[in-house]
Amino acid sequence: MFTARNILLMLFCIALLSCSSEAPPVAEEPVVNIYSHRHYAADKLLFEKFEKETGIKVNLTTGKLDELIKRLEIEGELTEADILLSVDVGRLHRATEKGLLQPLVSADLAAAVPADLRDPDGHWYALTKRARIIAYAKERVNPAELSTYAALADKKWKGKILVRAASSIYNQSLLASIIANEGPEAAEKWASGIVNNMARSPKGNDRDQMKAVAAGIGDLAIVNSYYVGIMINSDDDEQTSAVSKVGVFFPDQDKNGTHVNISGAGITKHAKHPKNAKKLIEFLLSEASQTTFATTNHEFAVNSNTAPPELHKSWGEFKSDHQALGKLGALNEEAVKLFDKVGWQ
């Protein structure tokens, strides 16, 4: 016969069993694992600072982004990667489309990163910006002669243009932005014009293009802005000598603005340490970290509260083309096909 006392005792036992069967939440181990295409001194400095401030160990795996994305696909749930760090928004878009990144909601990140520099659903956030500028020979080119990317295809510059190969993601994203803003026909016409105006077949990196300008091989180079800063602050006399002969011009100021790409980060879908990953991304977007990116690697800060370094001030303010940023990944394949069609090696 069940008495009130027996019933209360049974309920107490059931509650006790229920509580004991619920395992306590498992705390993340103090580690965060990164797959990164970046290879800069600024990153190393910031990761070391993050480790000291938080006690969270940063494990870094570097490689080409396409290879790292493929690795994430193969590893699936078994991956150790918590963060994917890219030097190009197109690759972040690709990783998002493949379902390799998870949404990250953060009030701090929303405040630090403008809406046009992050995925609408939070799959990735920009960490830095770099502009695709025209580096010109100071002794041979009057900057008043320069205006737009489109103008570089004018016959006036035949045999004068230096630029990387079509395989460069920086060039692919630039052409994708032209497709987005002007349409595929205009983009093809531009790419064909650049091929006709090349001073030599594409080779080398952006620093090599500026060295070639300094050597008189060509008069204009299409390069990323931060490479200018790297060369100015280099310990290599060849680089500092070459860059001293080069001026910086931001094209399309009366139109859509200068093409800007980003480096950015997202948390992987199967991250084992998502809280630590969130802490690191927020740390990298703090004003102090953004200053390190700007002064050490000479990239433009994403966090608008960050004061620009003297080098950036010397270049002057410029209008950026952000309207096409989210479309660069989707248009990458079309850009690659156009390069092939016009014979851009």
Long-range contacts (C-beta under 8 A, 24 or more apart in sequence): 28-272, 28-273, 28-274, 28-275, 28-276, 29-273, 30-54, 30-55, 30-56, 30-57, 30-276, 31-56, 31-57, 31-58, 31-59, 31-273, 31-276, 32-56, 32-57, 32-58, 32-59, 32-82, 32-83, 32-273, 32-276, 32-277, 32-279, 32-280, 33-59, 33-61, 33-80, 33-81, 33-82, 33-83, 33-272, 33-273, 34-58, 34-59, 34-60, 34-61, 34-81, 34-82, 34-83, 34-84, 34-85, 34-280, 35-61, 35-63, 35-68, 35-71, 35-72, 35-81, 35-83, 35-84, 35-85, 35-268, 36-60, 36-61, 36-62, 36-68, 36-83, 36-84, 36-85, 37-62, 37-63, 37-64, 37-65, 37-68, 37-85, 37-86, 37-87, 37-88, 37-91, 38-62, 38-85, 38-87, 38-263, 40-296, 40-297, 41-296, 41-297, 42-292, 42-293, 42-296, 42-297, 45-292, 45-296, 46-283, 46-284, 46-289, 46-292, 46-293, 49-289, 50-279, 50-280, 50-283, 53-283, 54-276, 54-279, 54-283, 56-276, 56-279, 56-280, 58-280, 65-91, 65-169, 66-91, 69-94, 69-95, 69-98, 69-100, 72-100, 72-268, 73-98, 73-100, 75-270, 76-270, 77-270, 78-270, 79-268, 79-270, 80-272, 81-268, 81-271, 82-267, 82-268, 82-271, 82-272, 82-273, 82-274, 82-276, 82-277, 83-265, 83-266, 83-267, 83-268, 83-271, 83-277, 83-280, 83-281, 84-265, 84-266, 84-268, 85-127, 85-263, 85-264, 85-265, 86-124, 86-263, 86-264, 86-265, 87-169, 87-261, 87-263, 88-169, 88-170, 88-173, 88-261, 88-262, 88-263, 88-328, 89-124, 89-126, 89-173, 89-261, 89-262, 89-264, 89-325, 89-326, 89-328, 89-329, 90-169, 90-172, 90-173, 90-176, 90-328, 90-329, 90-332, 91-169, 91-329, 92-119, 92-123, 92-124, 92-264, 92-266, 92-329, 93-326, 93-328, 93-329, 93-330, 93-332, 94-329, 94-332, 95-123, 95-124, 95-266, 96-123, 96-124, 96-266, 96-329, 97-329, 99-269, 100-268, 100-269, 101-266, 101-267, 101-268, 101-269, 102-266, 102-267, 102-268, 102-269, 102-271, 102-274, 104-266, 104-267, 104-278, 104-281, 106-278, 106-281, 106-282, 108-282, 108-285, 109-281, 109-282, 109-285, 112-282, 112-285, 112-286, 112-302, 112-303, 112-305, 113-285, 113-302, 113-303, 114-302, 114-304, 114-322, 116-322, 116-323, 116-325, 116-326, 117-262, 117-264, 117-302, 117-322, 117-325, 118-264, 119-266, 119-326, 120-326, 123-266, 124-264, 124-265, 124-266, 125-264, 125-265, 125-266, 125-281, 125-285, 125-302, 126-262, 126-263, 126-264, 126-302, 127-262, 127-263, 127-264, 127-265, 127-281, 127-284, 127-285, 127-293, 127-302, 128-262, 128-263, 128-290, 128-293, 128-294, 128-297, 128-299, 128-300, 128-301, 128-302, 129-260, 129-261, 129-262, 129-299, 129-300, 129-301, 129-302, 129-320, 130-224, 130-225, 130-226, 130-260, 130-261, 130-262, 130-263, 130-299, 130-300, 131-224, 131-225, 131-250, 131-258, 131-259, 131-260, 131-300, 131-318, 131-320, 132-170, 132-173, 132-174, 132-222, 132-223, 132-224, 132-225, 132-258, 132-259, 132-260, 132-261, 133-222, 133-223, 133-224, 133-225, 133-228, 133-248, 133-249, 133-250, 133-251, 133-258, 134-220, 134-221, 134-222, 134-248, 134-249, 134-250, 134-251, 135-209, 135-210, 135-213, 135-220, 135-221, 135-222, 135-223, 135-228, 135-246, 135-247, 135-248, 135-249, 136-213, 136-219, 136-220, 136-221, 136-246, 136-247, 136-249, 137-213, 137-214, 137-216, 137-219, 137-220, 137-245, 137-246, 137-247, 138-245, 138-246, 138-247, 139-245, 140-216, 140-219, 141-219, 141-220, 141-247, 143-247, 143-249, 146-220, 146-249, 146-251, 147-251, 147-252, 147-254, 148-251, 148-252, 148-254, 148-255, 149-174, 149-178, 149-190, 149-251, 149-252, 149-259, 150-182, 150-186, 150-190, 151-251, 152-190, 152-193, 152-194, 152-197, 152-220, 152-222, 152-251, 153-189, 153-190, 153-192, 153-193, 153-194, 153-196, 153-197, 154-193, 154-197, 155-196, 155-197, 157-197, 157-219, 157-220, 158-196, 158-197, 159-197, 159-198, 159-199, 159-218, 160-197, 160-199, 160-218, 160-219, 160-220, 161-194, 161-197, 161-198, 161-199, 161-218, 161-220, 161-221, 161-222, 162-198, 162-199, 162-200, 162-209, 162-212, 162-213, 162-217, 162-218, 162-220, 162-221, 162-222, 163-194, 163-198, 163-202, 163-209, 163-221, 163-222, 164-202, 164-204, 164-205, 164-206, 164-209, 164-222, 165-202, 165-203, 165-344, 165-345, 166-202, 166-336, 166-339, 166-340, 166-344, 166-345, 170-206, 170-224, 170-261, 171-222, 171-339, 171-344, 172-332, 172-335, 172-336, 172-339, 173-259, 173-261, 173-328, 173-332, 173-335, 174-222, 174-259, 175-335, 175-338, 175-339, 176-324, 176-327, 176-328, 176-331, 176-332, 176-334, 176-335, 177-259, 177-321, 177-324, 177-325, 177-327, 177-328, 179-331, 179-334, 179-335, 179-338, 180-323, 180-324, 180-327, 180-328, 180-331, 181-256, 181-321, 181-323, 181-324, 184-334, 184-338, 187-335, 187-338, 188-338, 188-341, 188-342, 191-338, 191-339, 191-342, 191-344, 192-342, 194-344, 195-342, 195-343, 195-344, 201-345, 202-344, 202-345, 207-231, 207-239, 210-242, 210-243, 210-246, 211-238, 211-239, 211-242, 213-242, 213-245, 213-246, 214-241, 214-242, 214-243, 214-245, 214-246, 215-242, 221-246, 224-261, 225-298, 225-300, 225-315, 226-297, 226-298, 226-299, 226-300, 228-298, 229-297, 229-298, 229-311, 230-297, 230-298, 232-298, 232-311, 233-298, 248-315, 250-315, 250-316, 250-318, 250-319, 252-319, 252-321, 253-318, 253-319, 256-321, 256-323, 256-324, 257-318, 257-319, 257-320, 257-321, 257-322, 258-318, 258-319, 258-320, 258-321, 259-321, 259-324, 260-300, 260-320, 260-321, 260-322, 260-325, 261-325, 261-328, 262-302, 262-325, 263-299
